[in-house]
Amino acid sequence: MTAGSPHTGTARLLWTIALPAMLTNVATALFGLADMWTIGRLGDAPSQGAVELGAKFMMGMLNVFNFLRTSTVALTAQSAGSGNRGAQGETLARAMAVALGIGALLLAAMPWIVPAGLNLLEAKAQVRADAQVYIGIRYWSGPVWLGNCVLMGWLIGQRLVRHVLVVEITANAVHIALDLLLVLVAHWGVAGVASATLGSELLKFLLLAMIVLRQPAAAGAFAAARRRATWHRSALARLFALNRDLFARTLLLTGVILIFARSGAQHGPVTLAANGILFQLFMLSALILDGFESASQVLCGEASGANDRARFTAAVRAALLWGGVTGLMLTLIYAVAGASLAAGFSTDPRVVTATATYIPWVIMLPLAGVTSFVLDGVFVGAGWTRAMLGTMAAAIALYLLLLWLLHPLGNNGLWTAYTLFFLARAAGQLLVLPRGIRRSFSAS
């Protein structure tokens, strides 16, 4: 693979990465939506709330390690921009070693992590019992999920996004089929939803591994793993410095999501189930917009590796423009069809009524969040992870303050704080962006 020419249309390059990434992310979102829809057919709010809490627990535990994918994308793209093919193999070897180590630690800590997580989320009575069943099964997919992060990040960093799309569509089609079979036919309930996730993650890993092994640089990864230089302190220091900031940033973001879930649980199983449905709709829009984040990581990473300021700024402008247009389209779609979509995810009339009450927040969130999504990709591609962490910390401080101030508004106060959190992140990133460009390309 060769990096794109500076003369190549930036918007066209952006869409060649963003569109397959969007479709990949939509396929990913389908498994969460399929879980909520399938368990919703049972008409049991505690079961639906248990799947929501269990999914939030797994998201909270695993998403803090999403830096494995993000950093692999950035480092692979930077290597492509500088024309260093051997470094791509070294990145794959190092990242997979980190994933294996984290996976082993998570399995060893399972007896302590699961009870602590359920306590943190204030899971009680039947909701807690069902959530424990869900987590007890899905937890075993954790190490596989970590490996999938590395493999997907490596392929995306080489612009092989279409390969990832095919894998996601295949794995999630299997996931949905397993959901229907195990929950509605075999009547496994919550255990069926968790088993479907475990099976689809294993399939995804096998398919991604087959694709990676066919790439020329994969052989370089095996060779790099045997070279002492790959594990030299300076090489590892760069990886861990990048991953440290990304880990801390993701840990903070995960804290926001867990606080959101915990606050919803405090309002009872009906509100918890409704928030779970609405959050899945928000995640669908976020994952679509995340296509521009992935494209920004690759294009800005390549421009950074090539030390090309003009190419970098063109990528930033194109991503913000087309991301904003797409965010507006999603807001309009949710304004027209959001309430009907949410109502289809439960047969409990109380849950359906609650989703209709709070759907306006989901309508606003695509526009509120798109700028921060795009700039995340820009900052990671450029290696400005410390600045991204700083803006995240400031936004979270505001989020916590708003939760306290708006507590009398109940669930509306929770959604208000969550929406303003994304606007605060975007404002901080826009303030930092010009200085980052000046420092990174001062000699360009």
C-alpha positions as CSV (number, residue, x, y, z in Angstrom):
1,M,0.0,0.0,0.0
2,T,1.2,3.5,-0.8
3,A,0.1,6.7,0.9
4,G,-2.2,8.9,-1.0
5,S,-0.7,11.7,-3.2
6,P,-1.1,15.2,-2.0
7,H,-2.8,15.9,-5.3
8,T,-5.4,13.2,-4.8
9,G,-8.9,14.6,-3.9
10,T,-9.1,14.8,-0.1
11,A,-12.8,14.4,0.0
12,R,-12.7,11.3,-2.2
13,L,-10.0,9.8,-0.1
14,L,-11.9,10.6,3.0
15,W,-15.0,8.8,1.8
16,T,-13.1,5.7,0.6
17,I,-12.2,5.2,4.2
18,A,-15.2,6.7,6.0
19,L,-17.9,4.9,4.1
20,P,-16.7,1.4,4.6
21,A,-15.9,2.3,8.2
22,M,-19.5,3.6,8.7
23,L,-21.0,0.4,7.3
24,T,-18.6,-1.6,9.5
25,N,-19.7,0.3,12.5
26,V,-23.4,-0.1,11.6
27,A,-22.9,-3.8,11.4
28,T,-21.2,-3.6,14.9
29,A,-24.2,-1.6,16.2
30,L,-26.6,-4.2,15.0
31,F,-25.6,-6.7,17.6
32,G,-26.5,-4.3,20.4
33,L,-29.7,-3.4,18.8
34,A,-30.5,-7.1,18.1
35,D,-29.8,-7.9,21.7
36,M,-32.2,-5.2,23.0
37,W,-34.9,-6.1,20.4
38,T,-34.7,-9.8,21.0
39,I,-34.8,-9.7,24.8
40,G,-37.6,-7.0,24.4
41,R,-39.8,-9.6,22.8
42,L,-40.1,-11.3,26.2
43,G,-41.9,-8.2,27.5
44,D,-39.9,-8.4,30.8
45,A,-38.4,-5.1,31.9
46,P,-36.0,-6.6,34.5
47,S,-34.6,-8.9,31.8
48,Q,-34.2,-6.1,29.4
49,G,-32.6,-3.9,32.1
50,A,-30.2,-6.8,33.0
51,V,-29.0,-7.0,29.4
52,E,-28.6,-3.2,29.4
53,L,-26.5,-3.3,32.7
54,G,-24.6,-6.3,31.6
55,A,-23.7,-4.7,28.2
56,K,-22.7,-1.5,30.0
57,F,-20.5,-3.5,32.3
58,M,-18.8,-5.2,29.4
59,M,-18.5,-2.0,27.5
60,G,-17.0,-0.3,30.6
61,M,-14.5,-3.1,31.2
62,L,-13.4,-3.6,27.5
63,N,-13.7,-0.1,26.0
64,V,-11.0,1.2,28.3
65,F,-8.7,-1.0,26.2
66,N,-9.9,0.3,22.9
67,F,-6.6,2.2,22.7
68,L,-5.3,-1.1,21.2
69,R,-7.3,-0.4,18.0
70,T,-6.8,3.3,18.0
71,S,-3.1,3.3,18.5
72,T,-2.6,0.5,16.0
73,V,-4.5,2.5,13.4
74,A,-2.4,5.6,14.1
75,L,1.0,3.9,14.2
76,T,0.3,1.8,11.1
77,A,-0.9,4.9,9.2
78,Q,2.2,6.9,10.3
79,S,4.4,4.1,9.1
80,A,2.6,4.1,5.7
81,G,3.0,7.9,5.4
82,S,6.8,7.6,6.0
83,G,7.1,4.6,3.7
84,N,8.4,2.3,6.4
85,R,6.7,-1.1,5.7
86,G,8.8,-3.0,8.3
87,A,7.4,-0.8,11.1
88,Q,3.9,-2.0,10.3
89,G,4.9,-5.6,11.2
90,E,6.5,-4.4,14.4
91,T,3.4,-2.5,15.3
92,L,1.3,-5.6,14.9
93,A,3.6,-7.7,17.0
94,R,3.8,-5.3,19.8
95,A,0.1,-4.5,19.9
96,M,-0.9,-8.2,19.9
97,A,1.5,-9.0,22.7
98,V,-0.1,-6.2,24.8
99,A,-3.6,-7.6,24.0
100,L,-2.6,-11.1,25.1
101,G,-1.2,-9.8,28.3
102,I,-4.2,-7.7,29.2
103,G,-6.6,-10.6,28.3
104,A,-4.7,-12.9,30.7
105,L,-5.0,-10.4,33.5
106,L,-8.7,-9.9,32.9
107,L,-9.4,-13.6,33.1
108,A,-7.3,-13.9,36.3
109,A,-9.2,-11.0,37.9
110,M,-12.7,-12.2,36.9
111,P,-13.8,-13.3,40.4
112,W,-13.2,-9.8,41.8
113,I,-14.2,-7.6,38.8
114,V,-17.7,-9.0,38.2
115,P,-19.1,-8.4,41.8
116,A,-17.4,-5.0,42.0
117,G,-18.9,-4.0,38.7
118,L,-22.4,-5.0,39.6
119,N,-22.1,-3.2,42.9
120,L,-20.9,0.0,41.1
121,L,-23.9,-0.2,38.8
122,E,-26.2,-0.7,41.7
123,A,-27.7,-3.8,40.2
124,K,-30.3,-5.3,42.6
125,A,-32.8,-8.1,43.0
126,Q,-33.7,-9.9,39.7
127,V,-31.9,-7.4,37.5
128,R,-28.6,-8.3,39.3
129,A,-29.2,-12.0,39.1
130,D,-29.9,-11.8,35.3
131,A,-27.0,-9.4,34.7
132,Q,-24.7,-11.8,36.5
133,V,-25.8,-14.6,34.2
134,Y,-25.1,-12.4,31.1
135,I,-21.7,-11.3,32.3
136,G,-20.7,-14.7,33.4
137,I,-21.0,-16.0,29.8
138,R,-19.9,-12.9,27.8
139,Y,-16.9,-12.2,30.0
140,W,-15.0,-15.1,28.2
141,S,-15.2,-13.2,25.0
142,G,-13.1,-10.4,26.5
143,P,-9.6,-11.6,25.4
144,V,-10.9,-12.3,21.9
145,W,-12.4,-8.8,21.7
146,L,-8.9,-7.4,22.6
147,G,-7.3,-9.4,19.8
148,N,-10.0,-8.2,17.4
149,C,-9.2,-4.6,18.3
150,V,-5.6,-5.1,17.2
151,L,-6.4,-6.9,14.0
152,M,-9.0,-4.4,12.9
153,G,-6.8,-1.4,13.8
154,W,-3.9,-2.9,11.7
155,L,-6.1,-3.5,8.7
156,I,-7.8,0.0,8.9
157,G,-4.3,1.6,9.2
158,Q,-3.5,0.1,5.8
159,R,-6.8,1.4,4.4
160,L,-8.1,-2.2,4.2
161,V,-11.4,-1.0,5.7
162,R,-13.5,-3.0,3.2
163,H,-12.0,-6.3,4.5
164,V,-13.1,-5.3,8.0
165,L,-16.5,-4.5,6.7
166,V,-17.0,-7.9,5.3
167,V,-15.9,-9.5,8.5
168,E,-18.3,-7.4,10.6
169,I,-21.3,-8.0,8.4
170,T,-20.6,-11.8,8.5
171,A,-20.0,-12.0,12.2
172,N,-23.0,-9.8,13.1
173,A,-25.4,-11.7,10.8
174,V,-24.3,-14.8,12.7
175,H,-24.9,-12.9,16.0
176,I,-28.4,-11.9,15.1
177,A,-29.3,-15.4,13.9
178,L,-27.9,-16.8,17.2
179,D,-30.0,-14.2,19.2
180,L,-33.2,-15.3,17.5
181,L,-32.4,-19.0,17.8
182,L,-31.2,-19.0,21.4
183,V,-33.7,-16.5,22.9
184,L,-36.9,-16.9,20.9
185,V,-36.6,-20.6,19.9
186,A,-34.4,-22.3,22.6
187,H,-35.8,-19.9,25.3
188,W,-32.4,-19.3,26.9
189,G,-33.4,-15.7,27.7
190,V,-30.5,-13.5,29.0
191,A,-28.0,-16.4,28.7
192,G,-28.9,-16.7,25.0
193,V,-28.1,-13.1,24.3
194,A,-24.7,-13.5,26.0
195,S,-23.9,-16.7,24.2
196,A,-24.7,-15.1,20.8
197,T,-22.1,-12.4,21.6
198,L,-19.5,-15.0,22.6
199,G,-20.0,-17.0,19.4
200,S,-19.8,-14.0,17.1
201,E,-16.6,-12.6,18.7
202,L,-14.9,-16.0,18.2
203,L,-16.0,-16.1,14.5
204,K,-14.8,-12.5,14.0
205,F,-11.3,-13.3,15.3
206,L,-10.9,-16.3,13.0
207,L,-12.0,-14.3,10.0
208,L,-9.8,-11.3,10.8
209,A,-6.8,-13.6,11.5
210,M,-7.2,-15.2,8.1
211,I,-7.2,-11.9,6.3
212,V,-4.2,-10.5,8.2
213,L,-2.1,-13.6,7.6
214,R,-2.6,-13.1,3.8
215,Q,-1.0,-9.6,4.0
216,P,2.8,-9.4,3.2
217,A,3.5,-7.3,6.3
218,A,2.1,-10.1,8.5
219,A,5.2,-12.2,7.8
220,G,7.1,-9.2,9.0
221,A,5.2,-9.3,12.2
222,F,6.3,-12.8,13.0
223,A,9.9,-11.9,12.2
224,A,9.7,-8.7,14.2
225,A,8.4,-10.7,17.2
226,R,11.7,-12.7,17.2
227,R,13.9,-9.6,16.9
228,R,15.2,-8.0,20.1
229,A,15.0,-4.6,18.6
230,T,11.2,-4.8,18.4
231,W,11.1,-4.9,22.2
232,H,13.8,-2.2,22.7
233,R,12.9,0.2,25.4
234,S,12.7,3.2,23.1
235,A,10.3,1.5,20.8
236,L,8.1,0.3,23.6
237,A,8.2,3.7,25.3
238,R,6.6,5.3,22.2
239,L,3.9,2.6,22.2
240,F,3.1,2.9,25.9
241,A,3.2,6.7,25.9
242,L,0.6,6.7,23.2
243,N,-1.4,3.9,24.8
244,R,-1.2,5.5,28.3
245,D,-2.9,8.7,27.1
246,L,-5.5,6.8,25.1
247,F,-6.1,4.4,28.0
248,A,-6.7,7.3,30.4
249,R,-8.9,9.1,27.9
250,T,-11.0,6.0,27.3
251,L,-11.1,5.3,31.0
252,L,-12.6,8.7,31.6
253,L,-15.1,8.3,28.7
254,T,-16.1,4.9,30.0
255,G,-16.7,6.5,33.4
256,V,-19.1,8.9,31.8
257,I,-21.1,6.0,30.3
258,L,-21.1,4.0,33.5
259,I,-22.3,7.0,35.5
260,F,-25.0,7.4,32.9
261,A,-26.1,3.8,33.3
262,R,-25.9,4.0,37.1
263,S,-28.0,7.1,37.2
264,G,-30.6,5.5,35.0
265,A,-30.7,2.4,37.3
266,Q,-31.5,4.7,40.2
267,H,-34.7,5.7,38.5
268,G,-36.0,2.1,38.3
269,P,-36.1,-0.8,35.8
270,V,-38.5,1.0,33.4
271,T,-36.3,4.1,33.0
272,L,-33.2,1.9,32.9
273,A,-34.7,-0.2,30.0
274,A,-35.8,3.0,28.1
275,N,-32.4,4.6,28.5
276,G,-30.8,1.3,27.3
277,I,-32.9,1.5,24.1
278,L,-32.3,5.1,23.5
279,F,-28.6,4.7,24.2
280,Q,-28.4,2.0,21.5
281,L,-30.0,4.4,19.0
282,F,-27.4,7.0,20.0
283,M,-24.6,4.5,19.6
284,L,-25.9,3.7,16.1
285,S,-25.5,7.3,15.1
286,A,-22.2,7.6,16.9
287,L,-20.8,4.6,15.1
288,I,-21.9,6.0,11.8
289,L,-20.2,9.3,12.5
290,D,-17.2,7.3,13.8
291,G,-16.4,6.5,10.2
292,F,-15.1,10.1,9.9
293,E,-13.0,9.5,13.0
294,S,-11.4,6.4,11.4
295,A,-10.8,8.3,8.2
296,S,-9.2,11.2,10.1
297,Q,-6.9,8.9,12.0
298,V,-5.6,7.3,8.8
299,L,-5.3,10.5,6.6
300,C,-4.0,12.7,9.4
301,G,-1.6,9.9,10.5
302,E,-0.3,9.6,6.9
303,A,0.1,13.4,6.6
304,S,1.9,13.5,10.0
305,G,4.3,10.7,8.9
306,A,5.0,12.6,5.7
307,N,5.3,16.0,7.6
308,D,2.8,17.5,5.1
309,R,0.9,20.4,6.7
310,A,-1.3,21.2,3.7
311,R,-2.4,17.6,3.4
312,F,-3.1,17.5,7.1
313,T,-5.3,20.6,7.2
314,A,-7.2,19.5,4.1
315,A,-8.0,16.3,5.8
316,V,-9.2,18.1,8.9
317,R,-11.5,20.5,6.9
318,A,-13.0,17.7,4.8
319,A,-13.7,15.5,7.8
320,L,-15.4,18.3,9.8
321,L,-17.4,19.4,6.7
322,W,-18.7,16.0,5.7
323,G,-19.1,14.8,9.3
324,G,-21.3,17.8,10.0
325,V,-23.4,17.1,7.0
326,T,-23.9,13.5,8.0
327,G,-24.6,14.5,11.6
328,L,-27.4,16.8,10.4
329,M,-28.9,14.1,8.2
330,L,-28.9,11.7,11.2
331,T,-30.6,14.3,13.4
332,L,-33.3,14.8,10.7
333,I,-33.9,11.0,10.4
334,Y,-34.3,10.6,14.1
335,A,-36.6,13.6,14.3
336,V,-38.9,11.9,11.8
337,A,-38.6,8.2,12.8
338,G,-36.8,8.1,16.1
339,A,-39.9,7.6,18.3
340,S,-41.2,4.8,16.1
341,L,-37.8,3.1,16.1
342,A,-37.5,3.2,19.9
343,A,-41.0,1.9,20.4
344,G,-40.2,-1.2,18.4
345,F,-37.6,-2.4,20.9
346,S,-40.0,-3.3,23.7
347,T,-43.5,-4.8,24.1
348,D,-43.8,-3.3,27.7
349,P,-46.1,-0.2,27.3
350,R,-44.4,1.5,30.2
351,V,-41.0,1.3,28.5
352,V,-42.4,2.4,25.2
353,T,-43.9,5.5,26.9
354,A,-40.6,6.3,28.6
355,T,-38.7,6.1,25.3
356,A,-41.1,8.6,23.7
357,T,-40.6,11.0,26.6
358,Y,-36.8,11.1,26.2
359,I,-36.3,10.6,22.4
360,P,-35.6,14.4,21.8
361,W,-32.2,14.0,23.4
362,V,-31.3,11.2,21.0
363,I,-32.4,13.5,18.1
364,M,-29.9,16.2,19.2
365,L,-26.9,14.1,20.0
366,P,-25.6,13.4,16.4
367,L,-25.1,17.1,15.9
368,A,-23.8,17.7,19.4
369,G,-21.2,14.9,19.2
370,V,-19.9,14.9,15.6
371,T,-17.2,17.6,16.0
372,S,-15.6,15.7,19.0
373,F,-15.8,12.4,17.1
374,V,-14.0,13.8,14.1
375,L,-11.4,15.7,16.2
376,D,-10.6,12.5,18.2
377,G,-9.4,11.0,14.9
378,V,-7.4,14.1,14.0
379,F,-5.7,14.2,17.4
380,V,-4.9,10.4,17.5
381,G,-3.6,10.5,13.9
382,A,-1.3,13.4,14.7
383,G,-0.2,11.8,18.0
384,W,-1.7,14.6,20.2
385,T,-3.0,12.2,22.7
386,R,-2.0,14.3,25.7
387,A,-4.0,17.3,24.5
388,M,-7.0,15.0,23.8
389,L,-6.8,13.7,27.3
390,G,-6.7,17.2,28.7
391,T,-9.8,18.3,26.9
392,M,-11.6,15.1,28.0
393,A,-10.8,15.7,31.6
394,A,-12.1,19.3,31.5
395,A,-15.3,18.1,29.8
396,I,-15.9,15.4,32.4
397,A,-15.4,17.9,35.2
398,L,-18.2,20.0,33.7
399,Y,-20.3,16.8,33.2
400,L,-20.1,15.9,36.9
401,L,-20.9,19.4,37.9
402,L,-24.0,19.4,35.7
403,L,-25.1,16.0,37.0
404,W,-25.2,17.6,40.5
405,L,-26.8,20.8,39.4
406,L,-29.4,19.2,37.2
407,H,-30.3,16.3,39.6
408,P,-33.7,17.7,40.4
409,L,-34.7,17.3,36.7
410,G,-34.4,13.5,37.0
411,N,-33.7,11.6,33.8
412,N,-34.0,14.8,31.7
413,G,-31.2,16.3,33.8
414,L,-29.1,13.2,33.1
415,W,-29.5,13.5,29.3
416,T,-28.9,17.2,29.4
417,A,-25.5,16.7,31.2
418,Y,-24.6,14.0,28.7
419,T,-25.4,16.2,25.7
420,L,-23.5,19.2,27.1
421,F,-20.5,16.9,27.8
422,F,-20.0,16.4,24.0
423,L,-20.3,20.1,23.2
424,A,-17.7,20.9,25.9
425,R,-15.3,18.3,24.4
426,A,-15.7,19.8,21.0
427,A,-15.1,23.3,22.3
428,G,-11.9,22.3,24.0
429,Q,-10.5,20.4,21.0
430,L,-11.2,23.3,18.7
431,L,-9.3,25.7,21.0
432,V,-6.3,23.3,21.1
433,L,-6.3,22.4,17.3
434,P,-4.4,25.5,15.9
435,R,-1.6,25.3,18.4
436,G,-1.2,21.5,17.7
437,I,-0.9,22.2,13.9
438,R,1.7,25.0,14.5
439,R,3.9,22.8,16.7
440,S,3.7,19.6,14.6
441,F,4.4,21.3,11.2
442,S,6.5,24.3,12.2
443,A,9.2,23.2,9.7
444,S,6.7,22.5,6.8
